[in-house]
Every structure is written in C-alpha cells, then in structure tokens.
Amino acid sequence: MPVMTSHRQTIHLLFPLLLVVAAAAAASPFPASNQPTTHLYPIAETNRSPVELLTLDSLAGFLARDTPRLFRVATADWQHNTQDSYSLWLSQLILQGVTVDNSLLTSNLTTILQTFVPTAPRFIQCDATNESVSVAITLAAASDSLLLIAGDDATTAVLTSMHAVLTHDVRHQLVDDAITSKVLSNLSRSVFVFQDPSKSEFLADWSIYARASNMPWNSSSTAQQNALERVVDHGAAFGWGPENDYVSTLNHHGIWVHASDYNKNFPALANGKKSRVAPSLPPPPPLPPLLPPPTTPPAKHTVAFMMTDGDNLQWTLGPWSTANTWYGSSTRGAFPMGWTLSPSIADLAPSALSYFFSTKTNNDEFVAGPSGYGYMYPTTLPLSNITGFSTFTFDAMASFQMTTMNVLGQNDAAPNCTLLKEYQSHLPNGMVYYSWGDGYSGLHGKVWSCQGKPIVSGKWSLWGNSTDTTSDMVGVAAMVEKLLGVQDDRDGSKLSGYTFVPVHAWSHSYEDVVSIVKQLDKELFDVVLPSELLRRVRLFVKEGVVVL
C-alpha cells in the first residue's frame, strides 16, 4: 500500500459500560445484499493488472447486490499470508460460517467471468488512466443489469472474445458531461464515492454494489454539486479529497467522511454476520492484575497516550491490523494505550470487529473517532443532522464496548458545548477534543466542562522527531524530557497533574510509546487508558476546568 499521509491528522474491568444508546438499535446507513455473505471465491491479486482488478470489481459489485461472491486477497497462499489484512478478514469470515472455494484463486479473467456470466455480458469501454473510468463506474452503478468495465485494450479484447456486447464507449467523456441528473436519479442519495481515477481498482465494487456515484473530488464540478444536492437526511462519502475542503463541504451537506481510497471487498465484508451486541471477549493474554481505580485524587502524574487517525478505514482495515508498527505489535498490551477506531467498522466489516475483540488486551482501549461514526467537524455538520449521526455513532460504539469519543475541531477554537452536548450526554466521563493545529495539541491541555463532564485536550503530541522541548510536537527523546519536567506535578486534584498525549500514527509506532513509558518512574507516573484519565478529571479536578 502506498504511504498514507495524515488526513488532519479497554475499558477498565471495574468500570461499567454506561453507554446510553437508542432503545431500538439503529439500522446500518449502508445498503444490504438480498442475501448475506455465505460463499466466497477468493481471487489472488498476484500477476493481475489494476485494470483487470477493475473489471473483476465491476462483476463483484453487481453480484453482491444479490449476495457477495468474489473476495480479493494479495496472494494465492492467503491462508498463510499473515501480512495481508484482507486474508485475515477472510479467515474471520470462515470462523463466522462463510464457505470459501479456492478454485478460482489464480484463474484467468475469462474463466472467472464465465463462471458467473453464462451468457454474453454487456460492457462499458473506458480509459482507466483518465476521468472516463469514473464515468464508467457510475454508469455501471446506475444500471439495473450487469455492466462490466473494460479499462484498456487488453480487457476489451478478453470481453470481445467472450462475445460481450459493447453498450457504451466513454473513453473521451468527462464526468460533468456524462453524469447527468437523469443518471443520478438512479443512484444512491446517501452513499457517495470520491475517488481519483488513478485508484480505480479500489472501491469500484462498493460503488456498483451501493449504486453510488463515483467521481474525483472537484469543487467546481456540476455533477458533484448535483450529486450532493440530492442528500435528504444524511450521507456517507468514501474515497478521499483535499482534506479541509473535502470534509467541510461534505459536512455542510449532512455527509460524514470515511477515508477509504485504498479499501476493497467492502460488499463482502459489510454483509458478513452482524451483531449489535458486542462479541464475547476471550480470556486476554496474561497480564499483571489491574488495580482498582483510585477513589481519591492520585498522588502520581497521570498520563494517557492515544494513537491518531483511527477513522482511516484503509489503514485500520489494512496494515494497522497486521503490521508490528501499530495494533499488530507483538508487544501490544505492555502498558495502557488508547486506539482511535471508527465505530462504522461494526457495519462495514463486522468480521474485523470480532478479530479486534479476540486480540484486545486489558491494556487496550478503543476510542471512537474522530469524530464518531465518521469524520466530521462539529462546526460544519448541520444541527439537524446531529441526532441521527449521534444515533449511528453510539449504537455502533456499543458494539465495540466503547465509552470514549475523540472529536476533531476544524480549527484551534475552544469546543462549543451547544454542538457537543448531544454526544456528551451519551459519554460516561466526557470526551477527548483535538484542535486542528500543533499536532492536535493546539489547546495545550486545557479542559472544559459540558453536561457536567470534561472535554480534555492534548497537552503535547508525539509527532515528528523534533528535539525542541519548547514545541508542542516532538519526538521520543523530547517527549521523555517534557514528561520528566512535570514529574513533580503529582496532585491529582489539579489539572497540572494530568497529561494527554496524541500519538501521530504516520510518524510514530507503538514501540516508540513503549520506549517512553519505560523511562517514566512508576512511583511518579501513572500511565492509564484515556477513559481512566477522563474519569479522574471528572471526579477529582475542581479548579481550572472552564464550564461551557
């Protein structure tokens, strides 16, 4: 997977689950197949071009409207590929009762197509290197019958040899000319894909399955404006665009964002076995017994670390899960650590949800966000959408047993209780609030009170490798020095006795945090989960908290 740039950037055993959720579980905001995922044919990506994968995705997306059939894995030996997260999710689907047939793993395109299309198929011809591929995917999404996509001469030749019928040649068409109001009228009003044509081998299956328009982000595009104006109550955008403009514009239309421009297999994953009740947790790996939470202000400096960017589905459903750098670390569980994670995974990949629970230790805590079910700014999502978004958020959080939420502000302004009280009312101990600037620590550890619960901001960020201890964004050595500088602030009744540290996912690893924690004197510091730091602030800190 290409290097990803930042797009902004456990619950204690004795702490009860206090999430307040809707009396009736909210339905998923995403479409469902006529039949759930029960039988899959894995397709190895090895030796297949991106254009061939696009053709296969056009088939997979249409088949999934009835029931998912195709599932892409990195290699033919997927059962033994521990680094490919999608091989892992397929294994989890098997544990949930899905049957897997490996007979097409390395088959050529013709054989795979003929397995599922017994008669001459219809197809669209496009150029996978330009905007016409977005036109082709959108036309296939709008079609009630199968329309395969040929993105180059080679795939066109394969389809022609099968006596396929060419219905559209869009190689020279632009999105604004081809994606008309008539086309949009047969597309989803709540699911949208904004994808650069260079990544057309990702999300095409999801677009076609969900009947979602597919186009590159372009704020001056007439087709884009027409698509966004069709939103009625709420919407979800997949793919990616220029962050601030992308998220702000979509939020104004009541649409939240899922960073997902390298995701695949969403139709098969989303139609896996779902449960709105959190899975039973297996016994965690052996750990020292947890001490009960203090009932009086602690006499140590309280610190919590939390990994950023968990809303990024291409990452959390990708290398985050398997790489030793992050959640896949072989030493995870060595100390309390917060992991931001999108609650939407409960609907988009419930098999991944099951895996996260089966591997979670008592020293791991999943935190929703930012900023809940999807990426949104409280200042740009319309007030009329907050209740619905909150319902999706907290219903899915319950599936993850999440009690804490991480909200991201669009700027460095203080949080607004009017915009956050809906969320605060569901959270037992309040939330973590990030500013946009200074690596999410532009609010310098300030704490506010809303609905009688704290809103805690990052004091300093483990972000980059700066050794300047006067900076809010520093590397490992400087972070250790900064923390050692506050080791005498050990009065748990004062704000100075608490430090919340965002850990930048793209410049630091779990092992980096381990190295910091090892250098803190356990007699002077208490490293805790984010929810525990919030609980202590709520119970013990009475001065310095700004009431909103």
C-alpha positions in Angstrom: 0.0 0.0 0.0 1.3 3.5 -0.8 2.5 5.6 2.1 -0.5 7.4 3.6 -0.3 11.0 4.6 -2.3 12.3 7.5 -5.8 13.3 6.7 -5.7 16.1 9.6 -4.2 14.3 11.2 -10.4 -1.3 27.2 -12.3 -0.4 29.3 -11.2 -0.9 33.0 -12.5 -4.2 34.2 -14.1 -2.5 37.2 -15.6 0.3 35.1 -19.2 -0.5 34.0 -20.4 0.1 30.5 -22.6 3.1 30.7 -23.3 4.0 27.1 -26.8 5.3 26.6 -28.0 4.1 23.2 -31.3 4.3 21.4 -33.9 1.8 22.7 -34.1 0.3 19.2 -30.8 -0.4 17.5 -30.2 1.9 14.6 -30.1 0.2 11.2 -26.9 0.4 9.2 -26.8 3.5 7.0 -25.5 1.3 4.2 -27.3 -1.0 1.8 -27.6 -4.7 2.3 -27.4 -7.6 -0.1 -30.5 -9.6 -0.8 -28.7 -12.5 0.9 -25.8 -12.2 3.4 -22.2 -13.3 2.6 -22.2 -17.1 2.7 -20.0 -18.4 -0.1 -16.9 -16.6 -1.4 -14.4 -17.2 -4.2 -11.0 -15.6 -3.2 -9.2 -14.0 -6.2 -5.4 -13.6 -5.8 -4.2 -10.2 -7.0 -0.7 -11.5 -7.9 0.0 -11.0 -11.7 -3.2 -9.1 -12.3 -3.1 -5.6 -13.6 -5.1 -2.8 -11.9 -7.3 -2.7 -15.0 -8.1 -6.4 -14.7 -8.9 -5.9 -11.0 -11.3 -3.1 -12.0 -13.1 -5.5 -14.4 -13.4 -8.1 -11.6 -14.7 -5.4 -9.2 -17.4 -4.4 -11.7 -18.5 -8.1 -11.6 -18.1 -8.4 -7.8 -20.1 -5.2 -7.1 -23.1 -6.3 -9.3 -23.1 -9.9 -7.9 -23.1 -8.5 -4.3 -26.4 -6.8 -4.9 -27.8 -10.4 -4.6 -25.1 -12.0 -2.5 -21.3 -11.4 -2.4 -19.3 -13.9 -4.4 -15.8 -12.5 -5.0 -13.1 -11.5 -2.5 -9.7 -10.1 -3.3 -6.6 -11.4 -1.4 -3.0 -10.4 -2.0 -1.6 -13.9 -2.8 -2.7 -17.4 -3.6 -1.4 -18.7 -0.3 -3.7 -16.3 1.5 -4.2 -18.9 4.4 -0.6 -18.4 5.4 -0.2 -14.7 4.5 0.0 -13.0 7.9 0.7 -9.6 6.5 -2.3 -9.3 4.2 -5.1 -8.0 6.4 -7.8 -9.0 3.8 -6.6 -12.6 4.1 -7.1 -12.2 7.8 -10.7 -10.9 7.3 -11.5 -13.8 5.0 -10.3 -16.2 7.7 -12.6 -14.4 10.2 -15.5 -14.8 7.8 -14.8 -18.5 7.7 -15.0 -18.6 11.5 -18.4 -17.0 11.2 -19.7 -19.7 8.9 -18.8 -18.5 5.4 -17.7 -21.2 2.9 -14.7 -20.5 0.8 -14.0 -22.0 -2.6 -10.4 -21.6 -3.7 -10.9 -22.9 -7.3 -10.6 -19.5 -9.0 -7.7 -18.1 -7.0 -5.3 -17.9 -9.9 -7.7 -18.4 -12.8 -7.5 -16.0 -15.7 -10.1 -13.3 -16.3 -12.0 -15.2 -18.9 -12.5 -18.2 -16.6 -13.7 -16.1 -13.7 -16.1 -14.2 -15.8 -17.6 -17.3 -17.5 -18.1 -18.9 -14.1 -20.6 -16.1 -13.2 -21.8 -14.8 -16.5 -23.1 -17.8 -18.6 -24.3 -15.6 -21.5 -22.7 -12.8 -23.5 -22.2 -9.9 -21.0 -22.7 -6.3 -21.7 -19.7 -3.9 -21.1 -18.5 -0.3 -21.0 -15.2 0.7 -22.6 -13.2 3.4 -20.8 -9.7 4.6 -20.3 -8.6 3.6 -16.8 -5.9 6.4 -16.9 -8.4 9.3 -17.1 -11.7 10.6 -15.9 -13.7 8.3 -18.2 -13.2 5.5 -15.7 -15.3 7.4 -13.2 -18.0 7.8 -15.8 -17.9 4.0 -16.5 -18.1 3.1 -12.8 -21.0 5.5 -12.2 -22.9 4.2 -15.3 -22.4 0.6 -14.0 -23.6 1.7 -10.6 -26.8 3.2 -12.1 -27.6 0.1 -14.2 -30.1 -2.5 -13.1 -28.3 -5.2 -15.0 -24.7 -6.2 -15.2 -22.3 -3.8 -17.0 -18.7 -5.0 -16.9 -16.0 -2.4 -17.3 -13.0 -2.6 -19.7 -10.4 0.0 -18.9 -7.9 -0.8 -21.7 -7.5 -2.6 -25.0 -6.4 -5.9 -23.3 -9.5 -6.3 -21.2 -11.6 -5.2 -24.1 -10.1 -8.0 -26.2 -10.9 -10.5 -23.5 -14.5 -9.4 -23.3 -14.8 -9.3 -27.1 -13.5 -12.9 -27.3 -16.4 -13.9 -25.0 -18.9 -12.2 -27.5 -19.6 -9.5 -24.9 -21.7 -6.6 -26.2 -20.3 -3.1 -26.1 -23.0 -0.7 -24.9 -21.0 2.4 -24.0 -17.7 3.8 -25.2 -16.9 6.6 -22.8 -13.1 6.9 -23.3 -13.4 10.5 -24.1 -16.2 11.5 -21.8 -15.9 13.8 -18.8 -17.8 13.4 -15.6 -19.8 16.7 -16.0 -20.9 15.7 -19.4 -21.8 12.1 -18.7 -23.1 12.1 -15.1 -26.3 13.9 -15.7 -29.4 14.4 -13.5 -31.0 11.5 -15.3 -28.1 9.2 -14.4 -28.1 10.5 -10.8 -31.8 9.8 -10.4 -31.0 6.0 -10.4 -28.2 6.4 -7.8 -28.0 6.4 -4.1 -28.9 9.6 -2.2 -26.9 8.6 0.8 -23.7 6.9 -0.3 -21.1 8.6 -2.5 -17.6 7.7 -3.7 -15.0 10.4 -4.5 -12.0 8.6 -6.0 -9.1 9.7 -8.1 -9.1 7.8 -11.4 -5.6 6.6 -10.7 -7.1 4.4 -7.9 -9.9 3.0 -9.9 -9.1 -0.6 -8.8 -10.3 0.3 -5.3 -13.9 1.0 -4.3 -15.4 0.2 -7.8 -17.1 -2.8 -6.3 -18.5 -0.7 -3.5 -19.8 2.0 -5.9 -21.6 -0.5 -8.1 -23.0 -2.5 -5.2 -24.2 0.6 -3.4 -25.4 2.4 -6.5 -23.1 5.2 -5.5 -21.8 7.9 -7.9 -18.1 7.7 -8.4 -16.1 10.8 -9.4 -12.9 12.6 -8.5 -13.3 15.4 -6.0 -13.7 18.7 -7.8 -15.5 21.6 -6.1 -16.3 23.3 -9.4 -17.9 20.1 -10.9 -21.5 20.4 -11.8 -22.0 16.7 -11.5 -20.6 16.8 -7.9 -22.8 19.7 -7.0 -25.9 17.9 -8.4 -25.0 14.7 -6.5 -24.6 16.5 -3.2 -27.9 18.3 -3.5 -29.7 15.0 -3.6 -28.9 14.2 0.0 -32.1 14.0 2.1 -31.3 13.1 5.7 -27.7 12.1 5.9 -24.9 10.6 3.8 -21.5 8.9 3.8 -18.6 9.7 1.5 -16.0 7.1 0.7 -12.6 7.7 -1.0 -10.7 10.9 -0.3 -10.1 14.5 -1.4 -8.2 17.7 -0.2 -8.9 17.4 3.4 -10.3 20.6 4.8 -12.3 21.5 1.6 -13.4 17.9 1.3 -14.7 17.3 4.8 -16.1 20.8 5.3 -18.1 20.8 2.1 -19.5 17.3 2.6 -20.3 18.0 6.2 -22.3 21.1 5.1 -24.5 18.7 3.1 -25.0 16.4 6.1 -22.4 13.9 4.8 -19.7 12.4 7.0 -16.5 11.0 5.6 -14.7 7.6 5.6 -11.1 7.9 4.4 -11.0 4.7 2.3 -9.5 5.3 -1.1 -7.4 2.1 -0.9 -10.2 -0.1 0.5 -11.5 -3.2 -1.2 -14.0 -6.0 -0.5 -16.5 -3.8 1.3 -19.6 -5.6 -0.1 -18.5 -9.0 1.1 -17.3 -7.6 4.5 -20.3 -5.4 5.1 -22.7 -8.3 4.5 -20.9 -10.6 6.9 -22.5 -11.8 10.1 -23.5 -8.7 12.2 -24.4 -8.3 15.8 -25.4 -5.2 17.6 -24.3 -6.9 20.8 -20.6 -6.8 21.4 -18.9 -10.2 20.9 -17.9 -12.2 24.0 -14.4 -11.5 24.9 -12.0 -14.4 25.1 -9.5 -14.5 28.0 -6.9 -11.8 27.3 -3.2 -12.6 27.2 -1.7 -12.9 30.7 -1.1 -9.5 32.3 -0.4 -8.2 35.8 -3.7 -7.9 37.7 -5.3 -4.5 37.2 -5.5 -2.3 40.3 -8.9 -0.8 41.2 -9.3 2.8 40.1 -8.5 5.3 42.8 -11.4 6.8 44.8 -9.3 9.7 45.9 -7.0 12.0 43.8 -3.9 10.1 42.8 -0.5 11.1 44.1 1.1 10.5 40.8 1.2 12.4 37.5 -1.5 10.8 35.3 -0.6 10.3 31.6 -2.6 8.8 28.7 -1.4 8.1 25.2 -3.8 7.6 22.2 -3.0 6.8 18.6 -4.4 9.1 15.9 -6.2 8.6 12.6 -8.3 5.5 13.6 -11.1 6.8 11.4 -8.9 5.9 8.4 -10.6 2.7 7.2 -7.9 1.9 4.5 -5.4 1.9 7.4 -7.3 0.2 10.2 -8.6 -2.5 7.9 -5.2 -2.6 6.3 -1.7 -2.5 7.9 -2.8 -1.2 11.3 -4.2 -4.6 12.0 -1.2 -6.7 10.9 2.0 -4.6 11.0 4.2 -4.8 14.0 4.2 -1.0 14.0 0.7 -0.5 15.4 -2.1 -2.7 16.7 -0.4 -5.7 15.2 2.6 -5.2 17.5 3.8 -8.4 19.2 4.3 -6.5 22.4 0.9 -4.8 22.5 -0.6 -4.9 26.0 2.7 -3.8 27.7 1.0 -0.7 29.0 -2.4 1.1 28.8 -2.9 2.5 25.3 -5.8 4.2 23.5 -6.5 3.4 19.9 -8.9 5.6 17.9 -11.1 3.5 15.7 -14.1 4.1 13.5 -17.3 2.6 15.1 -18.6 2.2 11.5 -16.5 -1.0 11.2 -19.3 -2.7 13.1 -21.4 -2.2 9.9 -18.7 -2.1 7.2 -16.6 -5.1 8.4 -18.1 -6.9 11.4 -15.6 -9.8 10.9 -12.8 -7.2 11.7 -14.8 -6.2 14.8 -14.7 -9.8 16.0 -11.0 -10.0 15.4 -10.2 -6.8 17.3 -12.1 -8.1 20.3 -10.4 -11.5 20.1 -7.0 -9.9 20.2 -7.6 -7.0 22.5 -5.9 -6.9 25.9 -7.0 -5.2 29.1 -4.4 -2.6 28.3 -6.0 -1.6 25.0 -8.9 0.8 24.7 -10.9 1.5 21.5 -11.9 5.2 21.3 -14.5 6.3 18.7 -13.3 8.8 16.2 -12.6 11.2 15.1 -15.3 12.3 15.3 -17.7 9.4 15.9 -19.2 7.1 13.3 -17.3 9.0 10.6 -15.1 12.0 10.1 -16.9 15.3 10.7 -16.4 18.7 12.3 -19.0 19.7 14.9 -18.9 23.2 13.5 -19.8 22.2 10.0 -22.2 19.3 10.4 -25.7 20.8 10.5 -27.5 20.8 13.8 -30.4 19.0 12.1 -28.0 16.0 11.4 -26.5 15.7 14.9 -29.2 13.5 16.4 -29.1 11.0 13.5 -25.3 11.0 13.5 -25.2 10.5 17.2 -27.6 7.6 17.0 -25.4 5.8 14.4 -22.3 6.6 16.5 -23.4 5.4 19.9 -25.2 2.3 18.6 -22.0 1.2 16.8 -19.9 2.2 19.8 -21.9 -0.2 21.9 -20.9 -3.0 19.6 -17.3 -2.1 20.3 -17.9 -1.5 24.1 -16.5 2.0 23.6 -17.2 4.5 26.3 -15.0 7.3 25.0 -15.1 9.5 21.9 -12.4 11.6 20.2 -13.7 14.8 18.4 -11.6 16.8 16.0 -12.2 20.6 15.6 -11.9 22.3 12.3 -9.6 24.9 13.9 -7.9 25.8 17.2 -11.0 27.4 18.8 -12.3 26.1 22.1 -15.0 23.4 21.9 -18.7 24.6 21.7 -20.9 22.8 24.2 -24.0 23.5 22.2 -22.6 21.5 19.4 -21.2 18.7 21.6 -23.9 18.3 24.3 -25.7 15.6 22.3 -22.5 13.5 22.3 -21.6 14.3 25.9 -25.0 13.1 27.1 -24.0 9.6 26.0 -20.5 9.5 27.4 -19.9 8.5 31.0 -16.8 10.5 31.5 -16.6 13.0 28.7 -14.5 13.2 25.5 -11.1 14.0 24.1 -11.1 17.0 21.9 -8.4 17.8 19.3 -7.5 21.1 17.8 -6.5 21.2 14.2 -3.1 22.8 14.8 0.0 21.9 16.7 -0.4 18.2 16.1 -3.8 18.2 17.7 -2.3 19.9 20.8 -3.0 23.5 20.0 -5.3 23.8 23.0 -2.3 22.9 25.3 -4.1 20.5 27.7 -6.9 22.8 28.6 -10.1 21.2 30.0 -13.7 22.3 29.7 -16.9 21.0 31.2 -20.0 20.3 29.2 -23.0 18.4 30.5 -21.1 18.1 33.7 -18.3 16.0 32.1 -14.9 17.0 31.0 -13.6 17.8 27.5 -9.9 17.1 27.6 -7.4 18.4 25.0 -3.9 17.2 24.1 -1.1 18.8 26.0 1.8 17.7 23.8 1.9 15.4 20.7 4.3 12.7 19.9 4.6 13.9 16.3 7.6 14.0 14.1 11.2 13.9 15.5 11.8 17.4 16.8 14.1 17.7 19.8 12.9 21.2 20.7 11.3 20.8 24.1 9.5 24.1 23.7 7.5 22.7 20.8 4.1 21.0 21.2 5.1 18.4 18.5 8.2 16.4 19.5 9.9 13.1 19.0 10.6 10.4 21.6 13.6 11.9 23.4 12.0 15.3 23.7 8.7 13.8 24.9 10.5 12.0 27.7 12.3 15.2 28.7 9.0 17.1 28.7 7.3 14.5 30.8 10.1 14.3 33.3 9.8 18.0 33.6 6.3 17.6 35.1 7.0 14.7 37.3 6.7 16.9 40.4 3.1 17.8 39.4 1.5 14.8 41.1 -1.5 16.3 42.7 -4.5 14.6 41.1 -6.9 17.3 42.2 -5.2 19.8 39.9 -5.1 20.0 36.1 -1.3 20.2 36.2 -1.3 16.6 37.4 -2.6 15.3 34.0 -1.1 15.0 30.5 -2.9 13.7 27.5 -0.6 12.8 24.5 -1.8 12.3 21.0 0.5 9.8 19.1 0.8 10.6 15.4 0.2 7.4 13.5 2.3 8.3 10.5 5.5 9.3 12.3 5.4 7.1 15.4 4.8 3.5 16.4 3.6 1.6 19.4 7.2 0.7 20.2 8.0 4.4 20.4 5.4 4.8 23.1 6.8 1.7 24.9 10.2 3.3 25.0 8.8 6.5 26.6 6.8 4.6 29.2 9.8 2.6 30.2 11.7 5.8 31.0 8.9 7.1 33.4 9.3 6.3 37.1 6.3 4.2 38.1 6.4 5.8 41.6 5.9 9.2 40.0 3.8 8.5 36.9 0.6 6.5 36.4 0.1 5.7 32.7 -3.7 4.9 32.2 -6.3 4.4 29.5 -7.9 7.5 28.1 -11.2 6.7 29.8 -9.5 6.5 33.1 -7.8 9.9 32.7 -11.2 11.4 31.8 -12.8 9.7 34.9 -10.1 11.1 37.2 -10.5 14.6 35.8 -14.3 14.3 36.2 -14.2 13.1 39.8 -11.2 14.9 41.2 -10.4 18.1 39.4 -12.5 21.1 40.6 -10.3 24.1 39.7 -9.1 25.2 36.3 -11.9 23.5 34.3 -13.8 26.0 32.2 -17.5 25.5 32.3 -19.1 26.0 28.9 
